[in-house]
Every structure is written in C-alpha cells, then in structure tokens.
Amino acid sequence: MEAEHSALARKIQELTVLYEISQLLVSIPDPKEELGHVLDILHSKMGMKRGTITLLDPVTQELDIKAAHGLTDRERQRGHYQKQLKGRRTFYQGKLCCPSGNTDRKRAVRT
C-alpha cells in the first residue's frame, strides 16, 4: 500500500512539473530562450542533477546542446553530435537512441 501511494505521488509530481514546463513554454514568444529555465524546474522540482536539451540544427543536421544543467564547460563543449558516430546511427528523424550493442547508458551518452 505504501509503495502504491509513493508511486502515485511521484506520478502526480511528474504531471505537475510537465504542466509547469508547458505553461512556461507556451507563454513566451521564443521557447528556445527559456530552455535553461526548463532544466532549472526539473532540478528544483524533480531533483535532476545533470541534464541537457539538445536540438537539431536543420542546416548541419547535427545535434547541439542548447541548455545544460550540472555540466562543466568541457562536458558541454563535447555535446555536439553528428548523424554518424563511429559508423553507428545515433539519431534519426529526431528520435534519440543508444548505439546498438552498448548497454552502458552513461558511455553511450558521452560517445
């Protein structure tokens, strides 16, 4: 019973945070300007320690970190992803995935 209550409380908290973020993004002319604030909300309300928001550059077809929380400058500079990485597809049509055969998520994200 306690576990069910805890899981329900977590779901309510997650939905509340999603609502707060959506209200922020629809209330401003250019949501890209508030991406750092989105990560601040996730940190303060959900306890996120490290996170990034990456967006696809339509010209270069590369992903770049547009906002980061908890990363060093060096880590942030490494956050530049190309379509092909060591012969493996790392993103396609806006959907992120880990390189196949790599179960170490931390390594896959840094690759």
N, CA, C and O atoms as CSV, one atom per row, in Angstrom:
chain,resi,resn,atom,element,x,y,z
A,1,MET,N,N,0.824,-1.189,0.000
A,1,MET,CA,C,0.000,0.000,0.000
A,1,MET,C,C,0.870,1.256,0.000
A,1,MET,O,O,0.591,2.211,-0.725
A,2,GLU,N,N,1.908,1.250,0.802
A,2,GLU,CA,C,2.827,2.394,0.883
A,2,GLU,C,C,3.532,2.624,-0.453
A,2,GLU,O,O,3.707,3.764,-0.881
A,3,ALA,N,N,3.934,1.534,-1.106
A,3,ALA,CA,C,4.606,1.649,-2.398
A,3,ALA,C,C,3.666,2.224,-3.451
A,3,ALA,O,O,4.082,3.035,-4.278
A,4,GLU,N,N,2.400,1.808,-3.425
A,4,GLU,CA,C,1.420,2.328,-4.375
A,4,GLU,C,C,1.198,3.819,-4.159
A,4,GLU,O,O,1.097,4.584,-5.118
A,5,HIS,N,N,1.123,4.225,-2.904
A,5,HIS,CA,C,0.941,5.643,-2.584
A,5,HIS,C,C,2.144,6.458,-3.049
A,5,HIS,O,O,1.987,7.549,-3.597
A,6,SER,N,N,3.340,5.927,-2.831
A,6,SER,CA,C,4.564,6.603,-3.244
A,6,SER,C,C,4.631,6.738,-4.771
A,6,SER,O,O,5.016,7.785,-5.291
A,7,ALA,N,N,4.257,5.679,-5.475
A,7,ALA,CA,C,4.270,5.708,-6.941
A,7,ALA,C,C,3.244,6.704,-7.461
A,7,ALA,O,O,3.509,7.420,-8.426
A,8,LEU,N,N,2.081,6.755,-6.833
A,8,LEU,CA,C,1.047,7.706,-7.239
A,8,LEU,C,C,1.499,9.147,-6.974
A,8,LEU,O,O,1.275,10.030,-7.802
A,9,ALA,N,N,2.127,9.382,-5.834
A,9,ALA,CA,C,2.633,10.720,-5.503
A,9,ALA,C,C,3.683,11.152,-6.525
A,9,ALA,O,O,3.713,12.314,-6.931
A,10,ARG,N,N,4.533,10.233,-6.936
A,10,ARG,CA,C,5.558,10.537,-7.936
A,10,ARG,C,C,4.910,10.898,-9.275
A,10,ARG,O,O,5.330,11.856,-9.924
A,11,LYS,N,N,3.902,10.147,-9.688
A,11,LYS,CA,C,3.212,10.436,-10.959
A,11,LYS,C,C,2.550,11.811,-10.907
A,11,LYS,O,O,2.601,12.560,-11.883
A,12,ILE,N,N,1.939,12.140,-9.794
A,12,ILE,CA,C,1.310,13.451,-9.642
A,12,ILE,C,C,2.367,14.550,-9.726
A,12,ILE,O,O,2.155,15.576,-10.373
A,13,GLN,N,N,3.495,14.332,-9.072
A,13,GLN,CA,C,4.590,15.305,-9.121
A,13,GLN,C,C,5.095,15.474,-10.550
A,13,GLN,O,O,5.319,16.602,-10.990
A,14,GLU,N,N,5.276,14.382,-11.279
A,14,GLU,CA,C,5.746,14.445,-12.666
A,14,GLU,C,C,4.762,15.216,-13.545
A,14,GLU,O,O,5.171,16.058,-14.345
A,15,LEU,N,N,3.469,14.931,-13.401
A,15,LEU,CA,C,2.466,15.640,-14.197
A,15,LEU,C,C,2.423,17.124,-13.850
A,15,LEU,O,O,2.237,17.959,-14.735
A,16,THR,N,N,2.591,17.457,-12.585
A,16,THR,CA,C,2.613,18.850,-12.165
A,16,THR,C,C,3.794,19.586,-12.782
A,16,THR,O,O,3.657,20.723,-13.235
A,17,VAL,N,N,4.946,18.940,-12.798
A,17,VAL,CA,C,6.141,19.545,-13.392
A,17,VAL,C,C,5.960,19.705,-14.899
A,17,VAL,O,O,6.316,20.747,-15.450
A,18,LEU,N,N,5.422,18.707,-15.567
A,18,LEU,CA,C,5.170,18.819,-17.006
A,18,LEU,C,C,4.205,19.964,-17.304
A,18,LEU,O,O,4.387,20.697,-18.275
A,19,TYR,N,N,3.199,20.113,-16.482
A,19,TYR,CA,C,2.252,21.209,-16.661
A,19,TYR,C,C,2.955,22.556,-16.483
A,19,TYR,O,O,2.742,23.476,-17.273
A,20,GLU,N,N,3.789,22.674,-15.450
A,20,GLU,CA,C,4.516,23.924,-15.211
A,20,GLU,C,C,5.433,24.270,-16.387
A,20,GLU,O,O,5.500,25.425,-16.806
A,21,ILE,N,N,6.131,23.278,-16.911
A,21,ILE,CA,C,7.022,23.497,-18.052
A,21,ILE,C,C,6.214,23.886,-19.291
A,21,ILE,O,O,6.604,24.798,-20.020
A,22,SER,N,N,5.107,23.211,-19.532
A,22,SER,CA,C,4.302,23.539,-20.714
A,22,SER,C,C,3.735,24.953,-20.611
A,22,SER,O,O,3.673,25.667,-21.612
A,23,GLN,N,N,3.323,25.362,-19.416
A,23,GLN,CA,C,2.811,26.720,-19.232
A,23,GLN,C,C,3.907,27.757,-19.497
A,23,GLN,O,O,3.647,28.812,-20.076
A,24,LEU,N,N,5.112,27.451,-19.074
A,24,LEU,CA,C,6.240,28.346,-19.335
A,24,LEU,C,C,6.483,28.475,-20.836
A,24,LEU,O,O,6.619,29.585,-21.352
A,25,LEU,N,N,6.537,27.354,-21.529
A,25,LEU,CA,C,6.890,27.363,-22.953
A,25,LEU,C,C,5.822,27.994,-23.839
A,25,LEU,O,O,6.157,28.595,-24.860
A,26,VAL,N,N,4.558,27.874,-23.478
A,26,VAL,CA,C,3.513,28.479,-24.311
A,26,VAL,C,C,3.294,29.954,-23.990
A,26,VAL,O,O,2.591,30.650,-24.723
A,27,SER,N,N,3.885,30.431,-22.910
A,27,SER,CA,C,3.648,31.821,-22.501
A,27,SER,C,C,4.680,32.804,-23.044
A,27,SER,O,O,4.572,34.005,-22.795
A,28,ILE,N,N,5.673,32.321,-23.780
A,28,ILE,CA,C,6.721,33.202,-24.284
A,28,ILE,C,C,6.826,33.088,-25.800
A,28,ILE,O,O,6.524,32.039,-26.370
A,29,PRO,N,N,7.257,34.169,-26.454
A,29,PRO,CA,C,7.340,34.150,-27.926
A,29,PRO,C,C,8.335,33.134,-28.481
A,29,PRO,O,O,8.046,32.475,-29.480
A,30,ASP,N,N,9.497,32.999,-27.853
A,30,ASP,CA,C,10.517,32.079,-28.350
A,30,ASP,C,C,10.908,31.104,-27.242
A,30,ASP,O,O,11.735,31.438,-26.394
A,31,PRO,N,N,10.322,29.896,-27.238
A,31,PRO,CA,C,10.614,28.929,-26.175
A,31,PRO,C,C,12.096,28.584,-26.035
A,31,PRO,O,O,12.532,28.189,-24.954
A,32,LYS,N,N,12.881,28.725,-27.114
A,32,LYS,CA,C,14.307,28.397,-27.045
A,32,LYS,C,C,15.038,29.265,-26.022
A,32,LYS,O,O,16.074,28.867,-25.489
A,33,GLU,N,N,14.494,30.452,-25.752
A,33,GLU,CA,C,15.129,31.351,-24.789
A,33,GLU,C,C,14.989,30.859,-23.350
A,33,GLU,O,O,15.743,31.293,-22.479
A,34,GLU,N,N,14.048,29.971,-23.089
A,34,GLU,CA,C,13.776,29.513,-21.729
A,34,GLU,C,C,14.188,28.071,-21.472
A,34,GLU,O,O,13.764,27.486,-20.475
A,35,LEU,N,N,14.996,27.486,-22.337
A,35,LEU,CA,C,15.381,26.087,-22.153
A,35,LEU,C,C,16.157,25.874,-20.849
A,35,LEU,O,O,15.999,24.849,-20.186
A,36,GLY,N,N,16.982,26.836,-20.495
A,36,GLY,CA,C,17.711,26.740,-19.224
A,36,GLY,C,C,16.761,26.738,-18.044
A,36,GLY,O,O,16.994,26.046,-17.053
A,37,HIS,N,N,15.694,27.507,-18.146
A,37,HIS,CA,C,14.705,27.549,-17.072
A,37,HIS,C,C,13.968,26.214,-16.947
A,37,HIS,O,O,13.611,25.802,-15.843
A,38,VAL,N,N,13.741,25.544,-18.069
A,38,VAL,CA,C,13.121,24.213,-18.042
A,38,VAL,C,C,13.976,23.268,-17.210
A,38,VAL,O,O,13.459,22.522,-16.379
A,39,LEU,N,N,15.290,23.301,-17.436
A,39,LEU,CA,C,16.188,22.439,-16.669
A,39,LEU,C,C,16.224,22.845,-15.192
A,39,LEU,O,O,16.353,21.989,-14.317
A,40,ASP,N,N,16.111,24.149,-14.914
A,40,ASP,CA,C,16.053,24.604,-13.527
A,40,ASP,C,C,14.818,24.043,-12.816
A,40,ASP,O,O,14.891,23.645,-11.654
A,41,ILE,N,N,13.697,24.016,-13.515
A,41,ILE,CA,C,12.475,23.451,-12.940
A,41,ILE,C,C,12.667,21.966,-12.645
A,41,ILE,O,O,12.296,21.489,-11.572
A,42,LEU,N,N,13.246,21.239,-13.595
A,42,LEU,CA,C,13.492,19.807,-13.381
A,42,LEU,C,C,14.433,19.573,-12.211
A,42,LEU,O,O,14.274,18.602,-11.471
A,43,HIS,N,N,15.411,20.454,-12.038
A,43,HIS,CA,C,16.342,20.339,-10.915
A,43,HIS,C,C,15.621,20.598,-9.596
A,43,HIS,O,O,15.721,19.805,-8.659
A,44,SER,N,N,14.899,21.704,-9.528
A,44,SER,CA,C,14.293,22.081,-8.250
A,44,SER,C,C,13.102,21.207,-7.861
A,44,SER,O,O,12.906,20.936,-6.677
A,45,LYS,N,N,12.318,20.767,-8.817
A,45,LYS,CA,C,11.105,20.013,-8.502
A,45,LYS,C,C,11.290,18.498,-8.529
A,45,LYS,O,O,10.596,17.771,-7.818
A,46,MET,N,N,12.233,18.020,-9.355
A,46,MET,CA,C,12.396,16.574,-9.512
A,46,MET,C,C,13.761,16.063,-9.037
A,46,MET,O,O,14.019,14.859,-9.050
A,47,GLY,N,N,14.625,16.986,-8.620
A,47,GLY,CA,C,15.927,16.561,-8.117
A,47,GLY,C,C,16.927,16.179,-9.190
A,47,GLY,O,O,17.908,15.494,-8.899
A,48,MET,N,N,16.701,16.608,-10.428
A,48,MET,CA,C,17.640,16.305,-11.505
A,48,MET,C,C,18.995,16.928,-11.184
A,48,MET,O,O,19.075,18.105,-10.831
A,49,LYS,N,N,20.039,16.148,-11.306
A,49,LYS,CA,C,21.383,16.654,-11.017
A,49,LYS,C,C,22.110,17.121,-12.281
A,49,LYS,O,O,22.823,18.124,-12.261
A,50,ARG,N,N,21.922,16.389,-13.371
A,50,ARG,CA,C,22.583,16.718,-14.637
A,50,ARG,C,C,21.595,16.483,-15.769
A,50,ARG,O,O,20.853,15.500,-15.776
A,51,GLY,N,N,21.601,17.408,-16.726
A,51,GLY,CA,C,20.718,17.220,-17.861
A,51,GLY,C,C,21.046,18.182,-18.977
A,51,GLY,O,O,21.671,19.221,-18.761
A,52,THR,N,N,20.619,17.825,-20.168
A,52,THR,CA,C,20.827,18.690,-21.329
A,52,THR,C,C,19.577,18.690,-22.186
A,52,THR,O,O,18.772,17.759,-22.157
A,53,ILE,N,N,19.438,19.759,-22.949
A,53,ILE,CA,C,18.441,19.817,-24.018
A,53,ILE,C,C,19.232,20.032,-25.292
A,53,ILE,O,O,19.938,21.029,-25.443
A,54,THR,N,N,19.102,19.083,-26.206
A,54,THR,CA,C,19.798,19.182,-27.488
A,54,THR,C,C,18.770,19.372,-28.585
A,54,THR,O,O,17.693,18.776,-28.555
A,55,LEU,N,N,19.113,20.210,-29.553
A,55,LEU,CA,C,18.226,20.476,-30.677
A,55,LEU,C,C,18.954,20.216,-31.991
A,55,LEU,O,O,20.166,20.407,-32.100
A,56,LEU,N,N,18.198,19.784,-32.970
A,56,LEU,CA,C,18.747,19.504,-34.286
A,56,LEU,C,C,18.902,20.797,-35.069
A,56,LEU,O,O,17.958,21.576,-35.197
A,57,ASP,N,N,20.106,21.018,-35.594
A,57,ASP,CA,C,20.351,22.157,-36.478
A,57,ASP,C,C,19.898,21.739,-37.869
A,57,ASP,O,O,20.461,20.807,-38.443
A,58,PRO,N,N,18.889,22.412,-38.424
A,58,PRO,CA,C,18.365,21.983,-39.724
A,58,PRO,C,C,19.353,22.139,-40.873
A,58,PRO,O,O,19.219,21.464,-41.894
A,59,VAL,N,N,20.328,23.005,-40.726
A,59,VAL,CA,C,21.308,23.222,-41.799
A,59,VAL,C,C,22.386,22.146,-41.769
A,59,VAL,O,O,22.658,21.513,-42.789
A,60,THR,N,N,23.010,21.932,-40.594
A,60,THR,CA,C,24.116,20.978,-40.491
A,60,THR,C,C,23.657,19.557,-40.203
A,60,THR,O,O,24.441,18.615,-40.321
A,61,GLN,N,N,22.377,19.394,-39.821
A,61,GLN,CA,C,21.841,18.088,-39.437
A,61,GLN,C,C,22.613,17.488,-38.261
A,61,GLN,O,O,22.808,16.274,-38.194
A,62,GLU,N,N,23.050,18.340,-37.340
A,62,GLU,CA,C,23.757,17.900,-36.141
A,62,GLU,C,C,22.980,18.341,-34.917
A,62,GLU,O,O,22.255,19.335,-34.945
A,63,LEU,N,N,23.145,17.578,-33.836
A,63,LEU,CA,C,22.544,17.938,-32.559
A,63,LEU,C,C,23.558,18.731,-31.745
A,63,LEU,O,O,24.730,18.364,-31.657
A,64,ASP,N,N,23.090,19.815,-31.155
A,64,ASP,CA,C,23.940,20.633,-30.294
A,64,ASP,C,C,23.223,20.866,-28.976
A,64,ASP,O,O,22.000,20.996,-28.942
A,65,ILE,N,N,23.986,20.920,-27.890
A,65,ILE,CA,C,23.416,21.257,-26.590
A,65,ILE,C,C,23.029,22.725,-26.604
A,65,ILE,O,O,23.861,23.595,-26.863
A,66,LYS,N,N,21.766,22.994,-26.327
A,66,LYS,CA,C,21.266,24.372,-26.262
A,66,LYS,C,C,21.077,24.827,-24.828
A,66,LYS,O,O,21.056,26.028,-24.560
A,67,ALA,N,N,20.940,23.889,-23.903
A,67,ALA,CA,C,20.838,24.213,-22.476
A,67,ALA,C,C,21.392,23.036,-21.696
A,67,ALA,O,O,21.227,21.880,-22.086
A,68,ALA,N,N,22.057,23.348,-20.579
A,68,ALA,CA,C,22.646,22.291,-19.761
A,68,ALA,C,C,22.552,22.663,-18.293
A,68,ALA,O,O,22.568,23.838,-17.925
A,69,HIS,N,N,22.453,21.644,-17.472
A,69,HIS,CA,C,22.442,21.837,-16.021
A,69,HIS,C,C,23.378,20.802,-15.405
A,69,HIS,O,O,23.259,19.606,-15.672
A,70,GLY,N,N,24.308,21.271,-14.580
A,70,GLY,CA,C,25.199,20.363,-13.875
A,70,GLY,C,C,26.375,19.855,-14.680
A,70,GLY,O,O,27.058,18.928,-14.244
A,71,LEU,N,N,26.630,20.425,-15.828
A,71,LEU,CA,C,27.760,20.020,-16.661
A,71,LEU,C,C,28.861,21.059,-16.573
A,71,LEU,O,O,28.598,22.250,-16.403
A,72,THR,N,N,30.091,20.598,-16.689
A,72,THR,CA,C,31.205,21.529,-16.768
A,72,THR,C,C,31.228,22.114,-18.177
A,72,THR,O,O,30.572,21.598,-19.082
A,73,ASP,N,N,31.983,23.188,-18.355
A,73,ASP,CA,C,32.116,23.780,-19.696
A,73,ASP,C,C,32.680,22.768,-20.683
A,73,ASP,O,O,32.252,22.709,-21.836
A,74,ARG,N,N,33.637,21.978,-20.229
A,74,ARG,CA,C,34.253,20.975,-21.105
A,74,ARG,C,C,33.235,19.915,-21.528
A,74,ARG,O,O,33.179,19.524,-22.694
A,75,GLU,N,N,32.425,19.453,-20.558
A,75,GLU,CA,C,31.404,18.464,-20.892
A,75,GLU,C,C,30.387,19.041,-21.877
A,75,GLU,O,O,29.935,18.363,-22.799
A,76,ARG,N,N,30.045,20.290,-21.661
A,76,ARG,CA,C,29.078,20.935,-22.553
A,76,ARG,C,C,29.643,21.080,-23.970
A,76,ARG,O,O,28.917,20.896,-24.947
A,77,GLN,N,N,30.917,21.404,-24.084
A,77,GLN,CA,C,31.543,21.555,-25.400
A,77,GLN,C,C,31.566,20.229,-26.157
A,77,GLN,O,O,31.503,20.213,-27.386
A,78,ARG,N,N,31.657,19.121,-25.428
A,78,ARG,CA,C,31.665,17.804,-26.074
A,78,ARG,C,C,30.279,17.422,-26.589
A,78,ARG,O,O,30.151,16.476,-27.366
A,79,GLY,N,N,29.251,18.135,-26.171
A,79,GLY,CA,C,27.883,17.803,-26.533
A,79,GLY,C,C,27.506,18.259,-27.926
A,79,GLY,O,O,26.615,19.092,-28.095
A,80,HIS,N,N,28.167,17.725,-28.905
A,80,HIS,CA,C,27.917,18.042,-30.315
A,80,HIS,C,C,27.858,16.701,-31.036
A,80,HIS,O,O,28.853,15.978,-31.087
A,81,TYR,N,N,26.719,16.374,-31.582
A,81,TYR,CA,C,26.526,15.041,-32.129
A,81,TYR,C,C,26.234,15.103,-33.619
A,81,TYR,O,O,25.423,15.908,-34.079
A,82,GLN,N,N,26.904,14.244,-34.358
A,82,GLN,CA,C,26.671,14.147,-35.792
A,82,GLN,C,C,25.782,12.946,-36.062
A,82,GLN,O,O,25.605,12.083,-35.202
A,83,LYS,N,N,25.221,12.899,-37.271
A,83,LYS,CA,C,24.344,11.782,-37.611
A,83,LYS,C,C,25.071,10.443,-37.540
A,83,LYS,O,O,24.512,9.457,-37.062
A,84,GLN,N,N,26.284,10.407,-38.003
A,84,GLN,CA,C,27.059,9.171,-37.950
A,84,GLN,C,C,28.151,9.315,-36.909
A,84,GLN,O,O,28.868,10.316,-36.887
A,85,LEU,N,N,28.276,8.333,-36.060
A,85,LEU,CA,C,29.271,8.355,-35.000
A,85,LEU,C,C,29.913,6.974,-34.939
A,85,LEU,O,O,29.287,6.008,-34.503
A,86,LYS,N,N,31.156,6.890,-35.374
A,86,LYS,CA,C,31.873,5.622,-35.395
A,86,LYS,C,C,31.079,4.555,-36.154
A,86,LYS,O,O,31.060,3.385,-35.773
A,87,GLY,N,N,30.430,4.983,-37.226
A,87,GLY,CA,C,29.714,4.032,-38.059
A,87,GLY,C,C,28.356,3.611,-37.528
A,87,GLY,O,O,27.693,2.770,-38.137
A,88,ARG,N,N,27.926,4.176,-36.406
A,88,ARG,CA,C,26.640,3.793,-35.835
A,88,ARG,C,C,25.680,4.972,-35.887
A,88,ARG,O,O,26.081,6.120,-35.696
A,89,ARG,N,N,24.437,4.689,-36.142
A,89,ARG,CA,C,23.427,5.737,-36.173
A,89,ARG,C,C,23.084,6.133,-34.731
A,89,ARG,O,O,22.669,5.283,-33.943
A,90,THR,N,N,23.253,7.411,-34.382
A,90,THR,CA,C,22.949,7.849,-33.026
A,90,THR,C,C,21.646,8.616,-32.943
A,90,THR,O,O,21.038,8.678,-31.875
A,91,PHE,N,N,21.207,9.197,-34.032
A,91,PHE,CA,C,19.865,9.778,-34.059
A,91,PHE,C,C,19.349,9.783,-35.478
A,91,PHE,O,O,20.108,9.870,-36.443
A,92,TYR,N,N,18.048,9.688,-35.576
A,92,TYR,CA,C,17.426,9.640,-36.883
A,92,TYR,C,C,16.000,10.136,-36.739
A,92,TYR,O,O,15.262,9.653,-35.880
A,93,GLN,N,N,15.609,11.066,-37.542
A,93,GLN,CA,C,14.276,11.635,-37.542
A,93,GLN,C,C,13.875,12.157,-36.156
A,93,GLN,O,O,12.726,12.009,-35.742
A,94,GLY,N,N,14.824,12.764,-35.450
A,94,GLY,CA,C,14.517,13.395,-34.180
A,94,GLY,C,C,14.377,12.460,-33.004
A,94,GLY,O,O,14.040,12.912,-31.909
A,95,LYS,N,N,14.622,11.163,-33.184
A,95,LYS,CA,C,14.500,10.220,-32.077
A,95,LYS,C,C,15.884,9.772,-31.640
A,95,LYS,O,O,16.657,9.247,-32.442
A,96,LEU,N,N,16.194,9.980,-30.373
A,96,LEU,CA,C,17.495,9.571,-29.860
A,96,LEU,C,C,17.491,8.087,-29.530
A,96,LEU,O,O,16.468,7.519,-29.149
A,97,CYS,N,N,18.642,7.483,-29.683
A,97,CYS,CA,C,18.788,6.089,-29.284
A,97,CYS,C,C,20.244,5.853,-28.921
A,97,CYS,O,O,21.136,6.588,-29.345
A,98,CYS,N,N,20.463,4.820,-28.133
A,98,CYS,CA,C,21.839,4.440,-27.801
A,98,CYS,C,C,22.395,3.625,-28.964
A,98,CYS,O,O,21.654,2.894,-29.621
A,99,PRO,N,N,23.707,3.750,-29.221
A,99,PRO,CA,C,24.297,2.912,-30.265
A,99,PRO,C,C,24.056,1.446,-29.955
A,99,PRO,O,O,24.160,1.032,-28.801
A,100,SER,N,N,23.734,0.651,-30.978
A,100,SER,CA,C,23.401,-0.756,-30.757
A,100,SER,C,C,24.570,-1.502,-30.128
A,100,SER,O,O,25.734,-1.237,-30.429
A,101,GLY,N,N,24.237,-2.428,-29.260
A,101,GLY,CA,C,25.247,-3.229,-28.597
A,101,GLY,C,C,25.892,-2.536,-27.411
A,101,GLY,O,O,26.771,-3.112,-26.771
A,102,ASN,N,N,25.482,-1.329,-27.105
A,102,ASN,CA,C,26.078,-0.594,-25.993
A,102,ASN,C,C,25.051,-0.486,-24.883
A,102,ASN,O,O,24.119,0.314,-24.966
A,103,THR,N,N,25.221,-1.290,-23.845
A,103,THR,CA,C,24.259,-1.278,-22.748
A,103,THR,C,C,24.645,-0.293,-21.657
A,103,THR,O,O,23.843,-0.020,-20.764
A,104,ASP,N,N,25.846,0.241,-21.711
A,104,ASP,CA,C,26.286,1.221,-20.716
A,104,ASP,C,C,25.779,2.585,-21.144
A,104,ASP,O,O,26.408,3.259,-21.960
A,105,ARG,N,N,24.620,3.001,-20.586
A,105,ARG,CA,C,23.963,4.238,-20.995
A,105,ARG,C,C,24.869,5.446,-20.821
A,105,ARG,O,O,24.898,6.327,-21.681
A,106,LYS,N,N,25.604,5.497,-19.726
A,106,LYS,CA,C,26.471,6.637,-19.457
A,106,LYS,C,C,27.515,6.786,-20.569
A,106,LYS,O,O,27.776,7.893,-21.039
A,107,ARG,N,N,28.092,5.691,-20.973
A,107,ARG,CA,C,29.092,5.721,-22.039
A,107,ARG,C,C,28.458,6.100,-23.365
A,107,ARG,O,O,29.046,6.845,-24.149
A,108,ALA,N,N,27.254,5.588,-23.616
A,108,ALA,CA,C,26.577,5.871,-24.879
A,108,ALA,C,C,26.260,7.348,-25.011
A,108,ALA,O,O,26.378,7.918,-26.095
A,109,VAL,N,N,25.862,7.963,-23.924
A,109,VAL,CA,C,25.526,9.384,-23.971
A,109,VAL,C,C,26.773,10.221,-24.212
A,109,VAL,O,O,26.711,11.232,-24.911
A,110,ARG,N,N,27.904,9.816,-23.645
A,110,ARG,CA,C,29.136,10.589,-23.812
A,110,ARG,C,C,29.829,10.314,-25.121
A,110,ARG,O,O,30.686,11.097,-25.530
A,111,THR,N,N,29.492,9.225,-25.800
A,111,THR,CA,C,30.171,8.847,-27.023
A,111,THR,C,C,30.079,9.921,-28.060
A,111,THR,O,O,30.603,9.761,-29.162
